[in-house]
Amino acid sequence: MRILITGGAGFIGSHLCDRFLSEGHSVTAIDNLITGSTRNIQHLAGRDDFTFIKHNVSEYIFVEGNVDAVLHFASPASPSQTAPTGYLQLPIQTLKVGALGTLNALGVAKAKNAKFILASTSEVYGDPLEHPQKESYWGHVDPIGPRSVYDEAKRFAEALTMAYHRTHNVNTRIVRIFNTYGPRMQLDDGRVVPNFVGQALRHEPLTVYGDGSQTRSFCFVTDLVDGIARLLNSDEHDPTNIGNPNEISILEFAKAINLITDNPAGIKIVASGRTQGDPQQRKPDISKAKRVLNWEPKVKLDDGLQKTIEYFAKMV
């Protein structure tokens, strides 16, 4: 197949490029490099089966020739209040790529009669009242809070994707991605894994906001990519959760990273540092992915963290 990946120079997008190239497909990556980096795809330069186009997908997308699949993964994704590429710092761009970017990517899929995958997010569930979250849950989302620029962009993108499927019979899929980590994350993107690992490698205390009881479920990037590849090859059109259901508190997670990195500086609790709308619990129900895709995560947290820490150690 020829596969078009928006956000192809990003953290997840670049791993998708690797996966599909390894399977013998050709890949065209589109990215405006606001949150992505050519560093993530430099090892692919010069390959006949790989093309990179620098372009903002919120503007019209033109691609010559046939396209068999479009994977729309372009969007800021960090909820950090300080990271320069987080969606709180790029609110208009985040809304535009969720709306106009999705519209343009769907337009390519419609014109080329291609499969389409939307990268959605567990953030569509908001601060959930259901735990764990299954795909049938409609969510508990603040539509005008600071985080709404990301949450509502993705919720609109899901609605638009389903409208194209129902109205134009576009062969669509929606993946709801839960917390994912691994090599090629940006060290300064403000999310908890690079924050903690960067602090640990600098032998600084790990900053835990709130009391640390809030939970997350961390999926290693290769497991996520495998789930996405399986979803592309399936006939499932409704949203599908992909993530790791092994829940851990942020405080426990910080202790694990300090242990692996042998960081003597410990942990610093900042009681008032959580962002408005930060969910207290986040854990996917992946029973659908197990049933429909025969997928579940394989990489243990300690193994994934070791690979991630080795990557970041070269950057600190």
C-alpha positions as a printed NumPy array, in Angstrom:
array([[  0.   ,   0.   ,   0.   ],
       [  0.869,   3.656,  -0.215],
       [  0.156,   5.199,   3.181],
       [ -0.178,   8.915,   3.958],
       [  0.536,   9.886,   7.578],
       [ -0.214,  13.399,   8.804],
       [  1.946,  14.289,  11.786],
       [  4.424,  11.786,  10.366],
       [  7.452,  13.471,  11.962],
       [  5.875,  13.37 ,  15.404],
       [  6.372,  10.934,  18.264],
       [  3.713,   8.386,  17.277],
       [  3.649,   9.28 ,  13.592],
       [  7.326,   8.52 ,  13.077],
       [  6.942,   5.1  ,  14.698],
       [  4.019,   4.428,  12.352],
       [  6.28 ,   5.315,   9.416],
       [  8.802,   2.73 ,  10.63 ],
       [  6.152,   0.059,  11.116],
       [  4.557,   0.353,   7.69 ],
       [  7.888,   0.668,   5.859],
       [  9.052,  -2.51 ,   7.612],
       [  5.976,  -4.27 ,   6.199],
       [  6.924,  -3.29 ,   2.652],
       [  4.525,  -0.378,   2.168],
       [  5.515,   3.066,   0.889],
       [  4.921,   6.016,   3.203],
       [  4.376,   9.725,   2.647],
       [  4.669,  11.765,   5.843],
       [  3.199,  15.268,   6.13 ],
       [  4.155,  17.545,   9.019],
       [  4.55 ,  21.283,   9.586],
       [  7.119,  20.548,  12.339],
       [  5.398,  22.65 ,  15.011],
       [  5.463,  19.685,  17.391],
       [  7.216,  17.117,  15.2  ],
       [ 10.904,  16.998,  14.297],
       [ 12.911,  15.831,  11.305],
       [ 15.177,  14.16 ,  13.864],
       [ 12.459,  11.52 ,  14.278],
       [ 12.581,  10.571,  10.586],
       [ 16.166,  11.397,   9.598],
       [ 17.011,   7.684,   9.487],
       [ 14.469,   7.346,   6.637],
       [ 16.031,  10.042,   4.431],
       [ 17.031,   8.821,   0.978],
       [ 14.732,   5.808,   0.912],
       [ 12.797,   5.359,  -2.331],
       [  9.734,   4.2  ,  -0.404],
       [  9.573,   7.242,   1.907],
       [  8.624,  10.845,   1.139],
       [  8.391,  13.81 ,   3.501],
       [  6.262,  16.874,   2.76 ],
       [  6.459,  19.925,   5.015],
       [  2.912,  21.227,   5.082],
       [  0.222,  22.471,   7.469],
       [ -2.679,  20.056,   7.05 ],
       [ -5.133,  22.698,   8.262],
       [ -4.664,  24.002,   4.717],
       [ -5.682,  22.067,   1.584],
       [ -3.731,  18.825,   1.119],
       [ -2.599,  17.906,  -2.39 ],
       [ -0.997,  14.51 ,  -2.975],
       [ -0.236,  13.16 ,  -6.431],
       [ -0.969,   9.553,  -7.369],
       [ -2.812,   6.821,  -5.577],
       [ -3.181,   6.621,  -1.806],
       [ -4.426,   3.474,  -0.112],
       [ -4.649,   4.685,   3.487],
       [ -4.673,   8.047,   5.289],
       [ -3.687,   8.159,   8.972],
       [ -4.488,  11.539,  10.552],
       [ -2.101,  11.96 ,  13.485],
       [ -1.34 ,  15.685,  13.247],
       [ -2.083,  17.643,  16.443],
       [ -0.443,  19.132,  19.508],
       [ -1.038,  16.657,  22.321],
       [  0.704,  17.873,  25.472],
       [ -1.469,  19.337,  28.266],
       [  1.511,  21.146,  29.821],
       [  1.019,  24.721,  31.008],
       [  4.638,  25.569,  30.173],
       [  5.693,  23.484,  27.145],
       [  5.936,  25.704,  24.027],
       [  4.284,  23.052,  21.859],
       [  1.458,  22.1  ,  24.213],
       [ -2.146,  22.629,  23.215],
       [ -2.614,  25.238,  25.954],
       [  0.019,  27.36 ,  24.169],
       [ -1.374,  26.525,  20.707],
       [ -5.141,  26.622,  21.274],
       [ -6.216,  27.949,  17.865],
       [ -3.837,  25.665,  15.957],
       [ -5.139,  22.689,  17.978],
       [ -8.754,  23.485,  17.156],
       [ -7.928,  24.089,  13.485],
       [ -6.058,  20.807,  13.016],
       [ -8.87 ,  18.934,  14.748],
       [-11.479,  20.559,  12.517],
       [ -9.912,  21.754,   9.241],
       [ -7.043,  19.242,   9.35 ],
       [ -9.461,  16.353,   9.802],
       [-11.69 ,  17.732,   7.041],
       [ -8.734,  17.969,   4.64 ],
       [ -7.406,  14.514,   5.534],
       [-10.857,  12.995,   5.068],
       [-11.063,  14.799,   1.729],
       [ -7.92 ,  12.996,   0.575],
       [ -9.329,   9.638,   1.712],
       [-12.607,  10.315,  -0.096],
       [-10.909,  11.478,  -3.31 ],
       [ -8.452,   8.553,  -3.361],
       [-10.961,   5.928,  -2.135],
       [ -8.54 ,   5.213,   0.712],
       [ -8.925,   3.79 ,   4.199],
       [ -8.848,   6.424,   6.939],
       [ -7.777,   6.318,  10.59 ],
       [ -8.383,   9.206,  12.962],
       [ -6.052,   9.493,  15.922],
       [ -8.474,  10.37 ,  18.7  ],
       [ -7.721,  10.317,  22.403],
       [ -8.836,   9.194,  25.813],
       [ -9.363,  12.918,  26.476],
       [-12.767,  12.59 ,  24.77 ],
       [-13.853,  10.96 ,  28.046],
       [-12.8  ,  14.069,  29.999],
       [-12.583,  13.61 ,  33.765],
       [-14.492,  10.326,  33.627],
       [-17.298,   9.268,  35.928],
       [-16.979,   5.724,  34.536],
       [-13.927,   3.618,  35.389],
       [-12.395,   2.004,  33.425],
       [-13.549,   3.799,  30.301],
       [-15.149,   1.771,  27.528],
       [-16.007,   3.055,  24.068],
       [-19.731,   3.352,  24.816],
       [-19.083,   5.962,  27.54 ],
       [-20.033,   9.471,  26.317],
       [-17.642,  11.279,  28.618],
       [-17.603,  14.055,  31.226],
       [-16.008,  17.012,  29.46 ],
       [-15.879,  20.744,  30.206],
       [-16.6  ,  22.278,  26.766],
       [-15.091,  25.714,  27.558],
       [-12.26 ,  25.009,  30.022],
       [ -8.567,  25.396,  29.116],
       [ -8.283,  21.74 ,  28.035],
       [-11.398,  21.972,  25.862],
       [ -9.367,  23.119,  22.851],
       [ -7.942,  19.587,  22.625],
       [-10.872,  17.599,  24.016],
       [-13.493,  19.24 ,  21.815],
       [-11.238,  19.261,  18.734],
       [-10.978,  15.493,  18.996],
       [-14.682,  15.037,  19.762],
       [-15.553,  17.116,  16.687],
       [-13.017,  15.155,  14.62 ],
       [-14.724,  11.904,  15.646],
       [-18.132,  13.302,  14.663],
       [-16.765,  14.49 ,  11.314],
       [-15.138,  11.126,  10.657],
       [-18.377,   9.27 ,  11.324],
       [-20.28 ,  11.762,   9.125],
       [-17.931,  11.04 ,   6.211],
       [-18.373,   7.326,   6.815],
       [-22.161,   7.52 ,   6.908],
       [-22.623,  10.144,   4.185],
       [-19.809,   9.396,   1.736],
       [-19.118,   5.758,   2.668],
       [-15.472,   6.546,   3.455],
       [-13.811,   3.481,   4.989],
       [-12.991,   5.063,   8.351],
       [-11.622,   3.949,  11.716],
       [-11.17 ,   5.834,  15.005],
       [ -8.489,   4.951,  17.549],
       [ -8.825,   6.417,  21.03 ],
       [ -5.251,   6.572,  22.275],
       [ -4.502,   6.385,  25.994],
       [ -1.247,   7.573,  27.603],
       [  1.635,   6.422,  25.422],
       [  5.374,   6.767,  26.006],
       [  8.658,   5.778,  24.411],
       [ 11.631,   7.044,  22.405],
       [ 11.123,  10.208,  20.302],
       [  8.981,  12.001,  22.846],
       [ 10.197,  15.58 ,  23.244],
       [ 12.104,  16.099,  26.466],
       [ 10.443,  19.493,  27.009],
       [  6.909,  18.63 ,  25.941],
       [  5.614,  18.794,  29.508],
       [  4.026,  15.362,  29.736],
       [  4.676,  13.26 ,  32.783],
       [  7.1  ,  10.71 ,  31.278],
       [  9.626,  13.168,  29.783],
       [  9.185,  15.451,  32.806],
       [ 10.028,  12.709,  35.273],
       [ 12.765,  11.082,  33.203],
       [ 14.442,  14.418,  32.468],
       [ 14.422,  15.371,  36.138],
       [ 15.694,  11.956,  37.188],
       [ 18.566,  12.016,  34.698],
       [ 19.556,  15.479,  35.971],
       [ 19.388,  14.108,  39.538],
       [ 16.616,  16.542,  40.429],
       [ 13.584,  15.75 ,  42.606],
       [ 10.606,  14.571,  40.566],
       [  7.768,  17.103,  40.676],
       [  4.431,  15.496,  41.52 ],
       [  1.421,  17.808,  41.272],
       [ -1.487,  17.384,  43.658],
       [ -1.101,  14.518,  46.116],
       [  0.028,  12.035,  43.445],
       [ -3.029,   9.813,  43.844],
       [ -4.248,  10.551,  40.29 ],
       [ -3.76 ,   7.502,  38.084],
       [ -2.629,   6.865,  34.53 ],
       [ -2.11 ,   3.76 ,  32.407],
       [  1.04 ,   3.847,  30.283],
       [  1.326,   2.029,  26.944],
       [  4.68 ,   1.623,  25.187],
       [  4.673,   3.104,  21.7  ],
       [  5.389,  -0.148,  19.822],
       [  2.347,  -1.745,  21.441],
       [  0.203,   1.214,  20.406],
       [  1.506,   1.094,  16.822],
       [  0.731,  -2.621,  16.634],
       [ -2.843,  -1.931,  17.72 ],
       [ -3.203,   0.806,  15.11 ],
       [ -1.854,  -1.472,  12.359],
       [ -4.351,  -4.143,  13.362],
       [ -7.161,  -1.594,  13.357],
       [ -6.206,  -0.482,   9.831],
       [ -6.53 ,  -4.075,   8.657],
       [ -9.866,  -4.586,  10.398],
       [-13.415,  -3.716,   9.366],
       [-14.19 ,  -1.824,  12.583],
       [-15.618,   1.683,  12.067],
       [-16.675,   2.679,  15.587],
       [-14.099,   4.037,  18.079],
       [-11.641,   1.563,  19.585],
       [ -9.593,   2.089,  22.746],
       [ -5.884,   1.303,  22.473],
       [ -3.887,   1.561,  25.677],
       [ -2.498,  -0.332,  28.611],
       [ -5.023,  -1.141,  31.373],
       [ -2.345,  -1.539,  34.053],
       [ -3.191,   1.469,  36.219],
       [ -0.592,   3.187,  38.394],
       [ -0.691,   6.316,  40.537],
       [  1.542,   9.22 ,  39.538],
       [  3.337,   8.954,  42.882],
       [  4.064,   5.251,  42.334],
       [  5.195,   6.034,  38.792],
       [  7.635,   8.661,  40.067],
       [  9.087,   6.187,  42.55 ],
       [  9.552,   3.609,  39.764],
       [ 11.492,   6.065,  37.602],
       [ 13.697,   7.122,  40.513],
       [ 14.449,   3.466,  41.182],
       [ 15.36 ,   2.661,  37.565],
       [ 17.542,   5.774,  37.182],
       [ 19.068,   5.485,  40.66 ],
       [ 18.051,   9.093,  41.293],
       [ 18.866,  10.109,  44.894],
       [ 16.935,  13.389,  44.798],
       [ 13.548,  11.913,  45.654],
       [ 10.157,  13.516,  45.017],
       [  8.796,  17.04 ,  45.453],
       [  5.041,  17.386,  46.045],
       [  3.448,  20.552,  44.629],
       [ -0.075,  20.569,  46.005],
       [ -1.516,  23.267,  43.729],
       [  0.106,  22.429,  40.422],
       [ -2.542,  20.352,  38.625],
       [ -4.166,  21.887,  35.555],
       [ -7.886,  22.635,  35.524],
       [ -9.786,  19.58 ,  34.323],
       [ -6.875,  17.185,  34.871],
       [ -8.572,  13.781,  35.165],
       [ -8.255,  11.932,  38.459],
       [ -8.411,   8.482,  36.865],
       [ -7.545,   7.229,  33.408],
       [ -7.697,   3.554,  32.48 ],
       [ -8.894,   1.97 ,  29.226],
       [-11.302,  -0.89 ,  28.907],
       [ -9.61 ,  -2.812,  26.059],
       [-12.019,  -5.721,  25.868],
       [-13.099,  -4.553,  22.399],
       [ -9.485,  -4.412,  21.11 ],
       [ -8.908,  -7.915,  22.486],
       [-12.063,  -9.248,  20.846],
       [-11.989,  -7.434,  17.49 ],
       [ -8.242,  -6.975,  16.908],
       [ -6.806,  -9.819,  18.977],
       [ -4.629,  -7.12 ,  20.544],
       [ -3.323,  -6.405,  23.992],
       [ -0.118,  -4.709,  25.162],
       [  2.975,  -6.869,  25.538],
       [  5.743,  -4.537,  26.788],
       [  6.124,  -4.417,  30.573],
       [  6.435,  -0.979,  32.18 ],
       [  9.974,  -1.547,  33.462],
       [ 11.168,  -2.692,  30.013],
       [  9.521,   0.223,  28.22 ],
       [ 10.857,   2.739,  30.713],
       [ 14.376,   1.351,  30.317],
       [ 14.25 ,   1.918,  26.536],
       [ 12.766,   5.368,  27.006],
       [ 15.361,   6.381,  29.594],
       [ 18.184,   5.183,  27.33 ],
       [ 16.819,   7.443,  24.57 ],
       [ 16.493,  10.482,  26.818],
       [ 19.929,   9.932,  28.352],
       [ 21.413,  10.937,  24.982],
       [ 19.497,  14.229,  25.052],
       [ 20.052,  15.437,  28.624]])
